[in-house]
Amino acid sequence: MAVDHKAVAAGSDSDVEQRVRRERRAILDRMMAEAEEMGLYDDPPPDYRAALRRARRRRASENTDTQ
């Protein structure tokens, strides 16, 4: 039986695309979890910048504490 290389290549691309989608979803899930841990979702939207500053300061202090 002859192998249709175009069909194999198309299937491979689909597998790769699915893997990339899963990896992107995992990265996004980790980013969202970190944002929740840092308290970025605790404040209402108008206080977003202040929450971000606090989270960045907290993260910076955590990084200096571990060095």
C-alpha positions, -999 to 999 in steps of 0.1 A, spaced: 0 0 0 14 34 -10 16 61 16 2 95 8 29 117 22 7 148 20 -19 131 42 8 121 67 22 156 67 -13 171 72 -19 147 101 15 156 116 7 193 114 -26 187 131 -8 168 159 17 196 163 -10 222 164 -29 203 191 3 199 211 10 237 208 -25 245 218 -22 223 249 11 239 258 -3 274 254 -33 265 275 -10 252 302 11 283 302 -20 305 303 -33 284 333 0 289 351 -1 327 344 -36 330 357 -28 310 388 2 332 395 -19 363 390 -45 350 415 -17 342 440 -3 377 436 -37 392 443 -43 407 409 -79 397 409 -87 408 444 -92 445 437 -119 459 414 -107 470 380 -101 507 389 -75 496 414 -57 473 389 -26 495 387 -22 497 424 -27 460 428 -1 454 401 24 477 419 18 458 452 22 425 435 54 435 418 68 449 451 58 417 469 74 396 442 106 417 442 109 414 480 104 376 477 131 374 451 156 394 472 147 373 503 156 341 485 189 353 471 
